[in-house]
Amino acid sequence: MTGKPIDKTVFALAVATSLLVSIPLILFSNSIGPGIVELYDWTASNLGIIYQWAAIGAMAAAGYLAFGPYGHIKLGAKDDVPDFSTLSWVAMLFSAGVGGGLLYWAGIEWTYYYEAPPFGVEPRSAEAIRWATSYGLFHWGISAWCIYGLPSVALAYAFYNKGVPYLRFSAAILGDKCTTSPWGKPLDLIFMIGLIGGAGTSLALTVPVISAGMAELLGIARSTAMDLIVIAVCVGLFGVSVYLGLEKGIKRLSDTNLWLALLFLAFILIVGPTGFILTMGTESLGHMMSNMFTMITYTDPIEKTGFVQDWTIFYWAWWIAFAPFVGIFVTRISKGRTIRQVLLGMSLLGSLGVWTFYIIFGNYALHLELTGALPVVDMVHEDAPAAIAAIIAHLPLGKVALAIFVAVTTVFVATTYDSASYTLASAATQALHAGEDPARWHRLFWAGVLGLLPVGLMFIGGLKVVQSAVLLAGLPIAIAGVFMVRSLLRWLKEDASATEKA
């Protein structure tokens, strides 16, 4: 379907908001940057507990839905079967859920915790290493995928089981009243702003990594012009993909990316310090699992080191901002699967995929630091994207490995943003029934809009500024998520009661 009418109000408001945020960032970057950092610090310090309880609540709610009385319910009719194989389904949801940001953080996140560990641990100590290699697994693991899983189930149930013909965030809260309720359009606008903020943050982190890799391969200096060229290439690539649609575009890119990523990780594991990677990875997983309750409830109210505000709250805000987007996309690819299958598939398989990246890539980089082969920590402080490129180039056949890494990162970006473009177009379309897609021009339009915010964020520069975008975007979605879970539980209870009476 290519002629589905758009929701002009939501469309216009989302475009206007994107322009009002992106253009000032580009034109007045020097004066805006410090104010954004101050806003981040105030929000994280005073409202951070909201994000932390949102993560705790998401895990509790996902556990109840998966293992409680509603886990067996199929998303769709009783005779519906999945449209995609489990492998393709996992590849698509994984690519949409983690994006290029995984390639940025997997190799270097430990460096920040190694130098400034939590719980008053001595920096650069053996204990600091344990926490440094565990916290990345924690931040990108089960909590994140539970946050993603709730809107996936809520939207899919509304779309397939309740017959609500709208792939938009408000449908998960208001059902078929999402177009008539005064809360409908504000909720959809909040979702679209959250997605643009979250997507912009991811692209702003990832583009410099691709540029640094290209600069290393070509033997030239990385520049702003190169960053802009990379953004244009990525926007063009995911524009083509989203134009082709789910089956020909997004599915093929996601499948290709999965195999490229596995090839890259297998190469590092084989030619790198295999024993260290496996033993350190095993210890990190065990340390994270045994301390998960402590990590998820850590608020640091006494020492006030800023660790929680700078990292855990940032990550929870990032997942929350992305969650409705992932939910809409997972809804589109999950017809015929049960609530339990969706939640366990996302939380377990998604986490395993992320942990594989962190264990192999991160521990390889850690080994370089500990053996003195490469001063990774100092290089990250100086220029994180260049450090990532140098870490990979240090491998045997470094140029080949770096070329594969650049390709994997680019495709990760493409699969995330073609999914985001598809989702934004779905949210701004008046009505979509099962099997229908938003108009192609509409998807292409959002592919272009998604390139604006990262340009503005890169002009300002600095990790804290990039983090601020997603922190602010996620707050209203975290609050709305409470009402989303309440609506889902009410629908499940009502339908179960009606089935028993019948």
N, C-alpha and C positions, 0 to 999 in steps of 0.2 A: 504494500500500500504506500503510495507516494503523495497522496493528496489530502492527508489528514489535516483538518484545520487547527491552527494554533490557538492557545489561550492568550489573547492579545495583552491582557492586563499583566499576567505573570511574566510573559515574554518581555514586555516593555520595562517593567520594574527591574527585572534581573539584568537586562542590558544596561539600563541607566546606572544601577548600583555598581556594576563592573567597571564602567567608564569613570564614575565618580571616585572610585577607589584607585584604579590603575593609573589614570592620567596624572593626578597630583604626585603620586609616587615617582613617576618618571620626570616630571618637570621640577619638582621641589624636593628632591631626595635629600639634600644636605640639611634642610631645616626640619623635615618631617621625621627623619631617623631617630634622633634622641627622644622625641616625644613618644614614639611607638615603643621604645625600650622601657620607658617609665610606665607606660600603660600596661605592658606585659608584667612587669614586676608587681604592680599594684594588684592586677587581676589574679595572678598566681598566688600571691600571698594572702589575699583576702577572700577569694572565691575558689581557691584550689581544691578545697575539701569537697566541693560539688562534683568535680571531675573524679575524685578518688572514690566517692560513694557511688557514682555512676558506674564505674568499673566493677566494684564489688557487687552492686545490684545486678549488673548484666550477667555476671558469672552465676549468681544464685538463680536468676530467672531462667537462664539457658539450661542450667542443670535440671530445674523442675520441669521444663517443657520437654527436654529430651528423655528423661527417665520417669516422668510422672504419667498420669492417665491419658495424656494427649499425644504422646510421642509417636504412636502408631498411625496417626491420622495422615492420610495422603494429601498432598497439595495438588488438588485437581479432582477429577472424577475417579471412581474406583477402578475403572478399566484403563486409565491413562498410564502410559509408560514414558520414561524419560526420553527427551528428544536427543540427548547427547550421551555418549559413553562416559563412564565414571572418570576415565583419564582426561578426556577433553573437558568435562565439567570442572574437575579440579584445576586443570591448567588455566581455564578462563577465570575462575573465581580467584585463583592465586595471583594471576597477573593483574587483575583488576584491584585486588585488595592490597597488594604490597607495592607495585609499581617500581619505578627506578630508585625510589628512596632506599629500598633494601640494598641495592648495589652501592649506595653511598655509605650507609651506616655499618654494613656487615663486617667490613674490614677494619674500621677505625673507631667504632663506638667505645670499645674497651679502653682506648687511650685516655678518654676523658675521665673515666671512673678509676683508672690506674693512678692518675695524678691527684684526683680529688674523690676518694672513695666515700661511701656512706658509713653511718654508724660509728664515726670517730676512728676508723681504721687508719693506720699509718700509711701515708702515700708510698707507692712504689714497693710495698712489702709483699710477701707471699700471700698474706690474707687479702691484700688489695687486689691481687691478681684473681683470686677466687671470686670476689665480688664483681670485678670488672668483666670477667668472662661469663658470669651468671646473669647480670642485669640486662644485657642485650637479649638473651633468651627469654627473660621475663617480660620485658617491654613489648616484644614482638610475638609473644606466644599466646597461650590459651585465653588470657584476658582480652587481648585485642580481637581475637576471632569470635569470642562470645559477644563483644560489642557489635561486631559485624553481623552476627547470626540473628539477633533479635529482630531488627528491621527486615531482614531477609524473610523470616518466617511470617512476620506480621503482614508485610506487603503481599507475599505470595498467598497467604490465606484469604486476604481481602480480595485479591485479584481472581484466584482460581476457585475458591470455595464459596465466597460471598457474592461473586459475580460483579464486583465493582470495576467498571471499565476504565480505570485511571491508574496509570503507573506513576504515581506521585506520592510524596511523603504524607500529605494530608489524608490520603486514602487509608493509611495504616492506623490513623487515629479517629477519623470521622466516618469512615466507610463510605457509603453512597451519598452521604450528606456533604462530602468534601467540596462540591461545587456550589452548594447553596448556603452553607454555614459561613458566617462572617469570619471565622477562623481559618477557612480553607486556603485562601490566597496568601495570607501572612505566613502560614506554615510552609507553603510551597516556596515562597520567597526566601524564608529562612534556610530551607534546605538547599536552594540553588546558590545562595551566598556561601553557605558552609562548604558546598562542593567546590565552588570556584576558589575559595580560600585554601581548602585542603589540597586541591589539585595544583594551585599556584605554588604552594609551599614545596610540594614534591618536585615539581619541574624546576623551581629555582635552585634546589639542592642538586638535582641530577644533571642539568645542562652543563655546569662547569666541569663535572666529572668527565662527561663525554668530550668536551673541549680539551681538557687536559690530556686525555688519552690520545686524541687526534694530534695535538701539538707534539706529544712525545713520539708518535709514529712518524710524523712528517718532519721532525727536527726543527720546529719553529716555535716561537713564543706564543703562549695563549693570550688572546686579546678580547676586548668587548665585542669587536666585530665578529670574531669567531663564535662567541657565545650566541650572538643574534642569528648567525647563519645556522647554528645547530638548532635553535628554537624553530627557525623557519623550516628546516628539514623535518624535524619531529612533527610539527603541525601539519606539514604536507603529507607525511607518511601516515599519521593516524587519520588525516582527512580522507585519504584514499581508502583506508581500511574501513572507516565508518560508513563511507559511501557504498562500499560493496555489501555491508550488512553483517549480521551475526555469522552465518554459515560460511560465506566466502571470504570475509575479511577478518573479523575478530577471532573466530575459531581457528583459522589457519595460522594467523600470527601467534596466537597463544600456544598452539601445538608446537610450532617451530621454535618458539622461545623456550619452551620447556626442555626440549632436547638440546638446544644450544647451551642452556644454563647447566644442565646435567653434564654435558661434555666439558664445560669450563671447570666445574667443581671436581670432576673425576681427574682431570689433568693436574690440578693443584694437589689433590690427595696423593696421586701416584708419584709425581716428581718432587713434591715438597717433603717436609718432615713428617711422614705418615704416622710414625709411632707417637710423636708428640701431639699431633692433631687429634688422633683417636683417644689417647689417654686423657688429654686436657679436656676434650669434648665430653668424655664420659663423666669426669669429675664435675664439670660445669653443670651438666644436666642434673646430676644428683644433688649438687649444692643448691641449685635453683628450686628443684622440687621440694627439698626438705625445708627451705626457707620461704616458700611462696606466700604463706599466710603473713609472715613477718614483713615481707616486701610490699604486699598489697595494702597493708595497714600502716606502713611507716609514714609518719607525718612530720617528724623532726621538730617538735614544738619547743624543745629545750635548747639544743645547740644552735638551731637555726642556720645550718650550713648553706641552705639554698639548693641542696641536691634534689630534693623532691620537687621543688618549684621549677628548677631548670630542666629536669629530665622526665620524671614519672608523670607529672601533670601535663607537660607538653605532649607526651605520647598519648595519654588518655584523650586529650583534646583533639589530637590528630585523628585517632581512630573514630572518635565520636563525630567529628566533622565529615569524615568519609563514610560513616556507617549507612546513612540513608541511600547514598549513591550505590554502595556495594549491595545494599538490600534490593534496590530496584533492578540492578543488573542480575543478581543471583535469582531474583524472582523470574526474570525472563528466561533463564536457562534451567530452572528447577522443577518444572511441571512433571508430575508423576513420581516425585520423591516424597518420602514421609518427613514429618517434622524432625524425627530422631535422626534420619539419614542426613538431612541438611545441617543440623546443628553439630552432630558428631563429625561429619565429613569436613566441615569448615574448621571446627576447633582442634581436631586431631590432625587431619591431613595438612591443613594450612599451617599449623604450628610446626609439624615435622619438616615441611618444606623450608620454612624460615630458619629453623634450627640448623638444618643442613648447611645453609649459607654461612651462618654465624660460626658454626663449629669449624668448618673447613677454611673459609677465607679469613675469618678473624684470628684463628689460632695460628695460621700460617704467618700472618702479620706480626702476631705476638712473638712467635719464635724468632723472627728477624730482629725484633727489639731486644729480646733477652740474650741472644747470642752475639749481639753487636754487629750483625751483618748489615743492618740498616737502622739509622736513628729515627724510627717511625714516629715516636711521640713528638720529638722536636719538629719533624717535618709536618705533622698534622697541625701543630700550632702555627707554623709559618704559612702553609697553604694546603688545606686538606685535600682538595681535588688533585693537586699535583702529587701529594703524598700517595693517594690511592693509585695513580698511574705508575708511580715509582715502585710501589709494592709489587704490582703485577709484572712490571718490566724486569724485576729482579729474578723472576722465574727462569728456568731453562727455556729456550725458545721464547724469550720474553716478548718479542715483537708480535709473534703469532698469538700468544696468550692475550696480549693487550688488544689486538685486533678483534679477537673473539669477545673479550670483555666489552669493548665499545659496541659491538653488534648486539650483544645480549642486553646491555643497558638501554640502547636505542629502542630495541623491540619492546622491552619492558615499559618504557615511556609511552611508546605507541599504543600498546595494548591497554594501558591504564587510561590514556586519554581518548582513545576511540570509544572505550566503554563509558567514560565520563561524558563525551559528546552525545552518545546515544541516550544516556540517562537524562541529561539536561533537556534534550529534545523531547523525550517522553514526558517529562514533568511539565513542559510548556505546551503540550498537545491536549486538545479538548477531551478526547476520549480514545482509548486504545483497547481493543479486545484481544484475547489470547491469539497469538500468531501474527498480530499486526505490528508494523514498525512505524516510527515517526517518518515524516517526509525526508527525503535525502538532502534537499537544500537546507533543511532545518538542522540536520546533523552536521553538515559541513559548516554551517554558520557558527555553531557552538565550538567546533574544532578550532576556528580562528579566534573566537573570544577567549578561549582558555589559554591562548598564548600571551595575552596582555599582562595579566597580573605578575607572572614570573619575571617579565621584563622589568616592571617597576620594582619588584623586590630585589632583583640583582643590581639595579642602579643604586639602591640604598646600601646594600651589602651588609654582612654581619649575620651570624647565626641567630642571635636573639631577635633581630628584626623579622627574619623568616619565621621563627617560632611564633612570634606575636600574631601573625596573620591567622594561623590555625587555632591558636588559643581563643581568640575573640570569636572566630567563626563557630567554634564548637559549643560555646556556652548555651545559647538558646536551644540547640538541638538536644543537649543533655537534659534540659528541663522538659522539653516536649517528649522525650523518650519515656518518661514516667507515664504519661497519658497514653502513649502508644502501647506499652505493655498491658496497662489496665484494659484498654479496648480489646486487645487480642484475647486476654483471659476471659473477658465477658462474652465474646463471640464463641469461643470454644465451649464455655459452660452452657450457653443457650443452645447451641447446635447439638451438644451431647444430650441435653435434657429433652430436646425435641425428638431426637433419634430414639431415646428410650421409650417415650410416650407412643411413638409410632409402632 
